[in-house]
Amino acid sequence: MELSGAQALVGQLERDGVRHVFGVPGVQLDHVLDALARARAAGGADRVHRRPA
């Protein structure tokens, strides 16, 4: 299975020990936010908050 760019980014953030990611949700970040949510479900990221600006 090939990794998407969003999955690769989230994997690197986890390896670097990043615990919080801040951003303004929108179409440009949907794939990243989805990858963060999947990582959380698999025991990765602590929290994923989706809230419009």
Secondary structure as the mmCIF struct_conf table of DSSP 4:
data_model
#
loop_
_struct_conf.conf_type_id
_struct_conf.id
_struct_conf.beg_label_comp_id
_struct_conf.beg_label_asym_id
_struct_conf.beg_label_seq_id
_struct_conf.end_label_comp_id
_struct_conf.end_label_asym_id
_struct_conf.end_label_seq_id
HELX_LH_PP_P HELX_LH_PP_P1 GLU A 2 SER A 4
HELX_RH_AL_P HELX_RH_AL_P1 GLY A 5 ARG A 15
TURN_TY1_P TURN_TY1_P1 ASP A 16 GLY A 17
BEND BEND1 GLY A 26 GLY A 26
HELX_RH_3T_P HELX_RH_3T_P1 VAL A 27 LEU A 29
HELX_RH_AL_P HELX_RH_AL_P2 ASP A 30 ALA A 41
TURN_TY1_P TURN_TY1_P2 ALA A 42 GLY A 43
BEND BEND2 ASP A 46 ASP A 46
#
